[in-house]
Amino acid sequence: MTELVIISGKGGTGKTSILASFAALAGNAVFADCDVDAADLHLILNPTIQSRNVFSSGHEAVIRQVDCTQCGECYDVCRFDAVIKSESHSGELKFTVDPFSCEGCGVCVWFCPVKAIDFPECVCGEWYVSDTRFGPMVHARLGIAAENSGKLVSLVRREAKKIADEGGRDLVLVDGPPGIGCPVIASITGSDAAIVVTEPTLSGRHDLERVMELTRHFQIPVYVCINKWDINPEMTESVESDAVEAGAVLLGRIPYDREVTNAQIRGVSVVEHGKGPASESIRGVWEKWLTM
């Protein structure tokens, strides 16, 4: 089984559009949308959910008002200003915990003299196992202001590989999140290879350098694809030169093409849409990857 992760230095470079086209070309793969903070692969693959699962992680303090003595100890020890002190018209104090500010450290639970603070596990989102027209897909949705996206990414990858193993599928295609943070690290750690999608701009060049530094640290073989290369051919050559010097393998270039937008409007992948030069270029990138 091979696990291929597609990442980028920032959002909007086209990695999801490219992965959706790879899904159409792969034939015997499982797909994992690990961009859990802003998942959008489902907009193209149109999955039918087969199972829905709760994702719980971390803890959140909850003060039991019937047992609280209003001593204010929790208010004094909280270093995240998550404990809110309010006063009624009669002058009675009340302490509550703001769930969006609580970091789940548990200090207030530890220091409460009457043990009036519960510390339940947080429900942070949901994850799904679905069917698509190209094969199984594992994806997720993180809750508003919820944390632990890296842990959710690891769960999605693990379930996708489990499905691939049980179904005898030889490829797991992962749509990774942008950037270099915790979700990206969770997406690429232990994978077989990463394709970085970038653009021929100064920011794209800088973002590519950061992503490649990350892949080098985790010793992940990295390949580079330049999207919309023809908007700045000189910068494309410069970016490719930097990538090769840093140890990457060039997979190809994809031109700017309005048909990509038309494919998105139709809710299909670029290669399914089959119009314009981008479709042909993506096929070329995929075929080159298969020879690696």
Sequence and secondary structure as in RCSB ss.txt:
>XXXX:A:sequence
MTELVIISGKGGTGKTSILASFAALAGNAVFADCDVDAADLHLILNPTIQSRNVFSSGHEAVIRQVDCTQCGECY
DVCRFDAVIKSESHSGELKFTVDPFSCEGCGVCVWFCPVKAIDFPECVCGEWYVSDTRFGPMVHARLGIAAENSG
KLVSLVRREAKKIADEGGRDLVLVDGPPGIGCPVIASITGSDAAIVVTEPTLSGRHDLERVMELTRHFQIPVYVC
INKWDINPEMTESVESDAVEAGAVLLGRIPYDREVTNAQIRGVSVVEHGKGPASESIRGVWEKWLTM
>XXXX:A:secstr
 EEEEEEESSTTSSHHHHHHHHHHHHSSEEEEE  TTS  THHHH  EEEEEEEEEEEE  EE TTT     HHH
HH SSS EEEEE TT  EEEEE TTT     HHHHH TT  EE  EEEEEEEEEEEETTEEEEEEEE TT   HH
HHHHHHHHHHHHHHHHHT  EEEEEEEESSSHHHHHHHTT SEEEEEE SSHHHHHHHHHHHHHHHHTT  EEEE
EETGGG HHHHHHHHHHHHHTT EEEEEE   HHHHHHHHHTS HHHH  SHHHHHHHHHHHHHHH 
